[in-house]
Amino acid sequence: MNGMNLGQISHESKIDWLELSETGKKMLFRDKKLKLHIYDVDTQAKETILNYCAFVQVPRAAGRPAGTSMISFGETESPMAGPE
């Protein structure tokens, strides 16, 4: 596909990190409030998966270009975070 709009997301805070899955069906992003969200392009559903995420890292697999690797992230406890 080229030049097609597959959807539009409304979000209340600025996004400071974004990664699209290899298939283009999922989008992982973090906002300026340090919340980590996942968005499903097919269902247009957005879900918060971490309320406090101070660090996000996408490792590159050997022999694969940037943006096509598995997604991992580090989590840091917030002093105000309660049990989930």
N, CA, C and O of each residue as an XYZ file, in Angstrom:
336
protein
N       0.839     -1.176      0.000
C       0.000      0.000      0.000
C       0.879      1.233      0.000
O       1.979      1.243      0.554
N       0.371      2.255     -0.628
C       1.124      3.488     -0.687
C       0.155      4.657     -0.652
O      -0.736      4.755     -1.496
N       0.324      5.537      0.315
C      -0.479      6.747      0.386
C      -1.895      6.556      0.872
O      -2.738      7.423      0.643
N      -2.191      5.445      1.541
C      -3.538      5.201      2.044
C      -3.630      5.551      3.520
O      -2.702      5.271      4.279
N      -4.720      6.150      3.934
C      -4.989      6.426      5.336
C      -5.798      5.260      5.879
O      -6.927      5.030      5.446
N      -5.226      4.519      6.831
C      -5.903      3.358      7.399
C      -6.633      3.671      8.687
O      -7.345      2.818      9.217
N      -6.473      4.855      9.190
C      -7.148      5.220     10.422
C      -6.574      6.494     11.005
O      -5.564      7.018     10.538
N      -7.243      6.975     12.034
C      -6.807      8.185     12.724
C      -7.003      7.963     14.211
O      -8.042      7.462     14.643
N      -6.002      8.338     14.991
C      -6.049      8.145     16.436
C      -6.112      9.498     17.119
O      -5.327     10.395     16.812
N      -7.040      9.641     18.040
C      -7.082     10.822     18.895
C      -6.394     10.465     20.199
O      -6.673      9.428     20.799
N      -5.493     11.334     20.629
C      -4.787     11.091     21.880
C      -4.578     12.424     22.576
O      -4.261     13.425     21.933
N      -4.757     12.436     23.899
C      -4.761     13.686     24.657
C      -3.372     14.234     24.977
O      -3.258     15.377     25.418
N      -2.327     13.462     24.769
C      -0.981     13.899     25.090
C      -0.073     13.706     23.869
O      -0.338     12.858     23.017
N       0.996     14.499     23.796
C       1.941     14.354     22.683
C       2.647     13.007     22.748
O       2.916     12.487     23.831
N       2.941     12.454     21.586
C       3.619     11.170     21.487
C       5.114     11.429     21.299
O       5.514     12.201     20.427
N       5.944     10.768     22.139
C       7.392     10.973     22.026
C       8.133      9.754     21.486
O       9.333      9.844     21.224
N       7.457      8.613     21.309
C       8.071      7.413     20.730
C       6.991      6.573     20.071
O       5.887      6.438     20.599
N       7.316      6.008     18.905
C       6.329      5.255     18.125
C       7.028      4.141     17.367
O       8.115      4.340     16.824
N       6.402      2.960     17.328
C       6.949      1.827     16.574
C       5.785      1.055     15.970
O       4.813      0.738     16.655
N       5.894      0.758     14.685
C       4.888     -0.028     13.978
C       5.397     -1.456     13.864
O       6.579     -1.676     13.598
N       4.502     -2.438     14.065
C       4.920     -3.837     13.965
C       5.305     -4.179     12.532
O       4.985     -3.447     11.596
N       5.989     -5.288     12.381
C       6.454     -5.722     11.069
C       5.296     -5.902     10.091
O       5.433     -5.602      8.905
N       4.166     -6.386     10.578
C       2.995     -6.606      9.711
C       2.190     -5.336      9.491
O       1.337     -5.288      8.604
N       2.450     -4.314     10.287
C       1.703     -3.060     10.160
C       0.328     -3.115     10.799
O      -0.506     -2.248     10.541
N       0.078     -4.114     11.625
C      -1.239     -4.268     12.249
C      -1.300     -3.731     13.672
O      -2.387     -3.477     14.190
N      -0.147     -3.554     14.309
C      -0.094     -3.038     15.682
C       0.875     -1.872     15.748
O       1.887     -1.844     15.047
N       0.553     -0.919     16.597
C       1.413      0.235     16.803
C       1.614      0.400     18.304
O       0.647      0.439     19.065
N       2.863      0.497     18.722
C       3.208      0.717     20.115
C       3.719      2.137     20.232
O       4.592      2.545     19.466
N       3.188      2.901     21.182
C       3.661      4.276     21.343
C       3.636      4.698     22.793
O       2.851      4.198     23.598
N       4.542      5.661     23.113
C       4.615      6.232     24.450
C       4.346      7.718     24.351
O       4.813      8.385     23.427
N       3.592      8.231     25.306
C       3.286      9.656     25.290
C       4.147     10.415     26.303
O       4.900      9.807     27.064
N       4.033     11.730     26.308
C       4.836     12.584     27.186
C       4.529     12.356     28.664
O       5.320     12.754     29.519
N       3.394     11.722     28.985
C       3.059     11.384     30.370
C       3.674     10.049     30.770
O       3.406      9.538     31.857
N       4.517      9.474     29.874
C       5.238      8.220     30.076
C       4.320      6.998     30.139
O       4.667      5.990     30.753
N       3.165      7.089     29.512
C       2.262      5.941     29.407
C       2.532      5.225     28.091
O       2.697      5.857     27.048
N       2.576      3.894     28.154
C       2.820      3.085     26.971
C       1.494      2.498     26.498
O       0.761      1.883     27.271
N       1.200      2.698     25.220
C      -0.071      2.276     24.641
C       0.169      1.359     23.451
O       1.211      1.430     22.799
N      -0.803      0.499     23.174
C      -0.776     -0.308     21.968
C      -2.072     -0.045     21.209
O      -3.147      0.060     21.801
N      -1.950      0.058     19.887
C      -3.093      0.356     19.030
C      -3.201     -0.734     17.973
O      -2.221     -1.051     17.299
N      -4.386     -1.305     17.829
C      -4.655     -2.315     16.809
C      -5.270     -1.621     15.602
O      -6.363     -1.062     15.696
N      -4.582     -1.653     14.483
C      -5.026     -0.943     13.279
C      -6.330     -1.541     12.743
O      -7.210     -0.805     12.298
N      -6.461     -2.873     12.783
C      -7.658     -3.525     12.250
C      -8.914     -3.177     13.031
O      -9.937     -2.831     12.441
N      -8.844     -3.267     14.364
C     -10.032     -3.015     15.194
C     -10.135     -1.561     15.645
O     -11.170     -1.141     16.163
N      -9.071     -0.798     15.449
C      -8.964      0.596     15.881
C      -9.148      0.727     17.387
O      -9.710      1.709     17.872
N      -8.661     -0.287     18.127
C      -8.735     -0.277     19.585
C      -7.393      0.161     20.161
O      -6.339     -0.303     19.726
N      -7.441      1.057     21.141
C      -6.245      1.547     21.822
C      -6.313      1.089     23.272
O      -7.358      1.187     23.915
N      -5.184      0.584     23.785
C      -5.144      0.119     25.163
C      -3.859      0.599     25.821
O      -2.788      0.540     25.217
N      -3.962      1.073     27.054
C      -2.785      1.443     27.832
C      -2.231      0.171     28.451
O      -2.944     -0.541     29.158
N      -0.956     -0.118     28.189
C      -0.378     -1.342     28.751
C       0.570     -1.060     29.918
O       0.838     -1.961     30.713
N       1.081      0.163     30.039
C       1.862      0.577     31.210
C       1.501      2.015     31.545
O       1.451      2.869     30.661
N       1.250      2.282     32.822
C       0.953      3.647     33.237
C       2.211      4.472     33.469
O       2.152      5.701     33.503
N       3.346      3.804     33.629
C       4.612      4.508     33.799
C       5.715      3.722     33.104
O       6.074      2.629     33.542
N       6.241      4.263     32.045
C       7.292      3.604     31.270
C       8.382      4.634     31.000
O       8.250      5.475     30.111
N       9.459      4.557     31.777
C      10.523      5.547     31.669
C      11.496      5.252     30.532
O      12.249      6.135     30.122
N      11.490      4.011     30.012
C      12.479      3.621     29.023
C      11.848      2.679     28.008
O      11.142      1.741     28.377
N      12.106      2.930     26.734
C      11.595      2.073     25.661
C      12.778      1.714     24.778
O      13.572      2.582     24.415
N      12.900      0.431     24.430
C      14.006     -0.019     23.600
C      13.499     -1.026     22.580
O      12.739     -1.935     22.914
N      13.919     -0.857     21.348
C      13.609     -1.820     20.295
C      14.922     -2.397     19.805
O      15.652     -1.734     19.068
N      15.237     -3.631     20.205
C      16.499     -4.229     19.761
C      16.435     -4.619     18.296
O      15.376     -5.007     17.804
N      17.536     -4.521     17.605
C      17.610     -4.950     16.206
C      18.097     -6.377     16.153
O      19.151     -6.703     16.700
N      17.340     -7.223     15.499
C      17.750     -8.615     15.315
C      18.849     -8.661     14.256
O      18.880     -7.827     13.352
N      19.726     -9.610     14.367
C      20.839     -9.737     13.425
C      20.327     -9.925     12.003
O      19.485    -10.783     11.741
N      20.841     -9.118     11.098
C      20.481     -9.246      9.689
C      19.141     -8.640      9.308
O      18.698     -8.795      8.170
N      18.487     -7.953     10.236
C      17.194     -7.357      9.927
C      17.307     -5.840      9.994
O      18.008     -5.317     10.861
N      16.643     -5.134      9.113
C      16.692     -3.673      9.139
C      15.941     -3.106     10.339
O      15.103     -3.783     10.935
N      16.244     -1.873     10.684
C      15.569     -1.195     11.795
C      14.068     -1.184     11.560
O      13.603     -1.047     10.429
N      13.319     -1.331     12.645
C      11.867     -1.291     12.558
C      11.221     -2.632     12.262
O       9.995     -2.717     12.191
N      12.020     -3.689     12.087
C      11.432     -4.997     11.806
C      11.761     -6.005     12.897
O      11.564     -7.205     12.703
N      12.252     -5.550     14.024
C      12.615     -6.449     15.101
C      11.474     -6.572     16.107
O      10.487     -5.839     16.045
N      11.632     -7.512     17.031
C      10.648     -7.659     18.088
C      10.756     -6.474     19.030
O      11.830     -5.888     19.169
N       9.674     -6.121     19.668
C       9.629     -4.964     20.548
C       9.793     -5.416     21.991
O       9.116     -6.341     22.440
N      10.703     -4.756     22.722
C      10.815     -4.989     24.157
C      10.948     -3.628     24.822
O      11.327     -2.646     24.183
N      10.634     -3.582     26.099
C      10.724     -2.307     26.799
C      11.082     -2.564     28.244
O      10.773     -3.613     28.809
N      11.751     -1.569     28.835
C      12.087     -1.639     30.244
C      11.071     -0.860     31.053
O      10.554      0.156     30.588
N      10.780     -1.321     32.253
C       9.799     -0.659     33.102
C      10.484     -0.207     34.367
O      11.251     -0.957     34.972
N      10.211      1.013     34.766
C      10.724      1.556     36.013
C       9.540      1.850     36.908
O       8.560      2.447     36.462
N       9.614      1.442     38.154
C       8.521      1.660     39.083
C       8.366      3.150     39.390
O       9.350      3.850     39.629
N       7.160      3.609     39.380
C       6.865      4.969     39.781
C       6.694      4.983     41.303
O       6.068      4.076     41.851
N       7.232      5.985     41.995
C       7.064      6.027     43.447
C       5.602      6.146     43.863
O       5.255      5.824     44.999
N       4.747      6.602     42.961
C       3.337      6.776     43.278
C       2.488      5.638     42.725
O       1.272      5.636     42.911
N       3.093      4.688     42.062
C       2.323      3.602     41.454
C       1.880      2.632     42.528
O       2.662      2.251     43.399
N       0.623      2.237     42.460
C       0.073      1.248     43.393
C       0.049     -0.106     42.741
O       0.407     -0.239     41.570
N      -0.370     -1.123     43.485
C      -0.443     -2.466     42.908
C      -1.542     -2.538     41.852
O      -2.580     -1.886     41.962
N      -1.285     -3.349     40.826
C      -2.271     -3.461     39.743
C      -3.101     -4.700     39.941
O      -3.991     -4.981     39.139
